[in-house]
Amino acid sequence: MAAKIKFWRDGTICLDEEALQKVIRLAYDKCMDWTEFVCVTEGIKRHEKIEDYGFEKTYDAALKKVKREIEEEEKAKRPIKEGSTAFAAPAAAALLEKDGPKRGISTRVASTFLQLKEILNEWSAHAIWVIVWPLEQKFKEDEVTEVVRACERHFENGGRIVSAWPPVVAKNSEVWKKMIDIWKLLDATLERRAGSGQFFRTANSKIEEGKIFCELGAPESCLSFYGTDCTVGCAKVVYETIKRRTTNSVELPELKRMEPQLLRTAASERGGMWAERSWVRPTKRRGDLGGN
């Protein structure tokens, strides 16, 4: 023990994790070789002992703290991307998807994680992604992983993401309860990967004693009045609820109204009640009165 204290006093070894962290950071900032070492090294598994003293754990912990510190600094430097908004919506958004960008947002139906993965890979041009997590019990782990990777690339490019949980109604409540842990994990993962002002979660519900407790104004509770049916019109309600929920965080565009298109049928001349007619009395002729 006395020898270890002597080495520590002489600066041969460092027993202080915080001090070692500062030394590694200084080396990272000043030396190109150390910059490369810190960037490519995930952790310290083995190091040569000094007088039978191993300090892999201290070294590994200090290195990982430096890497996290650098990562947070890089996140803070990300420029926020400006541009259009895309909406990954539940299956009931088929009509919004059909309307296309005329509504002010680009809507795609993503009822499974496979669909969501494929859609996100096509959305690099959009600045804001509004994602309603799929209500899919039989998903594959690699599909969820690819979704997270697509979101991480979006963050690296300066994009923003707003997440929401699908609305719960009587018909889907049992599956909804089983999926809540997956959605929480996804939200927590994206929150760690995002920089400042890049991720916004709208859900805050929980389950206690088998009962679902939803916060007032949360998207997952916005369709309670639909009972067992959540089809026509629900996607519009969900998006508008998400928009109100994030008013102070991110400005989402309004859904534009679609003007109804009146059907017009062709009518032949003199046909129909709206046809224009001339009411000028025709000129009388002698022959019409029976004269010679």
C-alpha positions in Angstrom: 0.0 0.0 0.0 2.9 2.4 0.8 4.3 1.8 -2.6 1.0 2.6 -4.3 0.8 5.9 -2.3 4.4 6.7 -3.4 3.6 6.1 -7.1 0.5 8.2 -6.7 2.5 11.1 -5.1 5.2 10.8 -7.8 2.6 11.0 -10.5 3.3 7.6 -11.9 -0.2 6.4 -11.4 -3.5 8.3 -11.0 -6.0 7.0 -8.5 -8.4 9.9 -8.9 -10.9 9.3 -11.7 -11.8 12.9 -12.1 -8.2 14.0 -12.4 -7.5 11.3 -14.9 -10.5 12.5 -16.9 -9.1 16.0 -17.1 -5.7 14.6 -18.2 -7.3 12.6 -21.0 -9.4 15.6 -22.1 -6.2 17.8 -22.2 -4.5 15.1 -24.3 -7.5 14.9 -26.6 -7.5 18.7 -27.2 -3.7 19.0 -27.7 -2.5 15.8 -29.3 -3.7 14.4 -32.6 -2.8 10.8 -31.6 -4.8 11.1 -28.4 -7.7 12.7 -30.4 -7.7 9.6 -32.6 -7.3 7.2 -29.6 -10.3 8.7 -27.7 -12.5 8.7 -30.9 -11.9 5.1 -31.8 -11.6 3.5 -28.4 -14.8 2.4 -26.9 -13.3 1.4 -23.5 -10.3 0.1 -21.7 -10.4 -3.7 -21.1 -6.7 -4.3 -20.4 -3.7 -2.2 -19.4 -0.2 -3.1 -18.3 0.0 -3.2 -14.5 2.4 -0.9 -12.6 3.9 -2.8 -9.6 1.1 -5.3 -9.7 -1.5 -2.5 -9.5 -4.2 -2.6 -12.1 -6.3 0.5 -12.8 -8.3 -0.6 -15.9 -11.6 0.3 -14.2 -10.5 3.8 -13.3 -9.0 4.4 -16.7 -12.1 3.0 -18.5 -14.5 5.1 -16.4 -12.5 8.3 -17.0 -12.3 7.6 -20.8 -16.0 7.0 -21.1 -16.8 10.2 -19.2 -14.6 12.1 -21.6 -16.3 10.5 -24.6 -19.7 11.5 -23.2 -18.6 15.0 -22.5 -17.3 15.4 -26.1 -20.5 13.9 -27.5 -22.7 16.4 -25.5 -20.5 19.2 -26.8 -21.0 18.0 -30.4 -24.8 17.8 -29.9 -24.9 21.4 -28.7 -23.1 22.6 -31.8 -25.7 21.0 -34.2 -27.5 23.6 -36.3 -31.3 23.2 -36.3 -32.6 22.3 -39.7 -35.5 24.3 -41.0 -38.0 23.0 -43.5 -41.1 20.9 -44.1 -43.0 18.7 -41.6 -43.8 15.0 -42.1 -46.3 13.0 -40.1 -46.0 9.2 -39.5 -49.5 8.4 -38.5 -51.7 5.5 -37.5 -53.7 3.4 -40.0 -56.7 5.8 -39.8 -54.6 8.5 -41.6 -55.3 7.0 -45.1 -57.3 10.1 -46.2 -54.6 12.5 -45.0 -52.0 10.5 -46.9 -54.1 10.6 -50.0 -54.4 14.4 -49.7 -50.6 14.7 -49.8 -48.7 17.9 -49.1 -51.8 20.0 -50.0 -52.7 19.8 -46.3 -49.5 21.5 -45.4 -47.7 18.4 -44.1 -46.6 15.1 -45.7 -48.5 12.3 -44.1 -47.7 8.6 -44.4 -49.4 5.7 -42.7 -47.0 3.7 -40.5 -48.9 1.0 -38.6 -45.9 -1.3 -38.2 -42.2 -0.8 -37.4 -41.2 -2.1 -40.8 -43.3 0.5 -42.5 -42.0 3.2 -40.2 -38.4 2.2 -40.9 -38.9 2.4 -44.7 -40.7 5.7 -44.4 -38.1 7.4 -42.2 -35.3 6.3 -44.7 -37.2 8.3 -47.4 -37.7 11.4 -45.3 -34.2 13.0 -45.3 -35.6 16.2 -46.9 -38.0 16.9 -44.1 -36.9 19.0 -41.1 -39.5 17.8 -38.5 -40.7 14.3 -38.1 -43.9 13.8 -36.1 -44.0 10.1 -35.2 -46.9 8.2 -33.7 -45.2 4.9 -32.5 -46.8 1.8 -34.1 -49.3 -0.3 -32.1 -47.7 -3.5 -33.2 -47.3 -6.4 -30.7 -45.4 -8.8 -33.1 -42.5 -6.6 -34.1 -38.9 -7.6 -34.8 -36.1 -6.2 -32.7 -33.9 -5.3 -35.8 -36.8 -3.2 -37.2 -37.0 -1.2 -34.0 -33.2 -0.8 -34.1 -33.3 0.5 -37.7 -35.9 3.0 -36.7 -33.7 4.3 -33.9 -30.7 4.6 -36.3 -32.8 6.5 -38.8 -33.8 8.9 -36.0 -30.2 9.3 -34.9 -29.1 10.2 -38.5 -31.9 12.8 -38.5 -30.6 14.3 -35.3 -27.0 14.4 -36.8 -28.4 16.3 -39.8 -30.0 18.9 -37.5 -33.5 17.6 -37.7 -36.2 17.5 -35.0 -38.6 14.8 -33.9 -41.9 14.9 -32.0 -43.0 11.5 -30.7 -46.5 10.4 -29.6 -48.2 7.3 -28.5 -51.2 6.0 -30.5 -54.6 6.8 -29.0 -56.1 4.2 -26.7 -59.7 3.1 -27.0 -61.7 0.2 -25.8 -60.8 -1.9 -28.8 -57.0 -1.7 -28.5 -56.5 -1.2 -24.8 -55.1 -4.7 -24.1 -52.4 -4.5 -26.8 -51.8 -0.8 -25.8 -50.9 -1.9 -22.3 -48.3 -4.4 -23.5 -46.6 -1.9 -25.8 -46.2 1.0 -23.3 -42.8 -0.2 -22.2 -41.5 -0.3 -25.8 -42.7 3.2 -26.4 -41.1 4.5 -23.2 -37.8 2.9 -24.1 -37.9 4.5 -27.6 -38.6 7.9 -26.1 -35.8 7.6 -23.6 -33.4 6.4 -26.2 -34.1 9.3 -28.6 -33.9 11.7 -25.7 -30.4 10.6 -25.0 -29.3 10.7 -28.7 -30.8 14.1 -29.4 -29.2 17.5 -28.9 -30.8 20.5 -27.3 -34.2 21.3 -28.8 -34.2 18.3 -31.1 -36.6 15.9 -29.4 -40.0 16.4 -27.9 -42.1 13.7 -26.3 -45.8 14.2 -25.9 -46.8 11.1 -23.9 -47.0 11.0 -20.1 -49.3 8.1 -19.4 -48.8 5.2 -17.0 -50.4 2.0 -15.9 -51.2 1.3 -12.2 -53.0 -1.9 -11.1 -53.9 -2.7 -14.7 -55.5 0.6 -15.3 -54.4 3.3 -17.8 -54.0 6.8 -16.5 -53.6 9.4 -19.2 -52.7 13.1 -18.7 -55.3 15.6 -19.9 -54.4 16.9 -23.3 -52.1 14.0 -24.2 -52.5 12.6 -27.7 -53.0 9.0 -26.4 -56.2 10.2 -24.7 -57.7 12.4 -27.4 -60.0 9.7 -28.9 -61.8 8.5 -25.8 -65.1 9.7 -27.2 -64.8 7.3 -30.2 -65.6 4.3 -28.1 -64.5 1.2 -30.0 -64.1 2.9 -33.3 -61.2 5.1 -34.3 -61.3 5.3 -38.0 -62.4 8.3 -40.0 -61.2 11.7 -38.8 -59.0 10.4 -35.9 -55.7 11.1 -37.5 -56.6 14.8 -37.9 -57.6 15.0 -34.2 -54.3 13.3 -33.2 -52.2 15.7 -35.2 -54.0 18.7 -33.9 -53.6 17.4 -30.3 -49.9 16.9 -30.8 -49.6 20.5 -32.2 -51.3 22.0 -29.1 -49.1 19.8 -26.9 -45.9 21.2 -28.4 -46.9 24.8 -28.8 -44.2 26.1 -26.5 -41.5 23.7 -27.8 -41.7 23.4 -31.6 -44.0 25.2 -34.1 -45.9 22.7 -36.2 -47.8 23.8 -39.3 -51.6 24.0 -39.3 -53.6 21.4 -41.3 -54.9 23.3 -44.3 -58.6 23.0 -45.1 -59.5 21.2 -48.3 -62.1 23.0 -50.3 -64.9 20.7 -51.5 -64.9 20.0 -55.2 -68.4 20.3 -56.7 -69.4 17.8 -59.3 -70.6 19.5 -62.5 -72.6 17.6 -65.1 -72.7 18.6 -68.7 -76.2 19.6 -70.0 -77.4 19.9 -73.6 -78.6 23.2 -75.0 -82.1 24.2 -73.6 -81.7 21.4 -70.9 -81.9 21.9 -67.2 -83.6 24.4 -65.0 -80.6 26.8 -64.9 -80.3 27.1 -68.7 -80.4 30.7 -69.9 -83.4 31.3 -72.3 -84.4 34.3 -74.4 -87.8 35.6 -73.4 -88.1 38.1 -76.4 -91.4 37.8 -78.1 -91.0 36.6 -81.7 -92.2 38.9 -84.5 -95.7 38.2 -85.8 -96.3 37.3 -89.4 -99.4 37.7 -91.4 -99.5 34.0 -92.2 -99.7 33.2 -88.5 -103.1 35.0 -88.2 -104.6 33.2 -91.1 -104.6 36.2 -93.5 -103.9 36.1 -97.2 
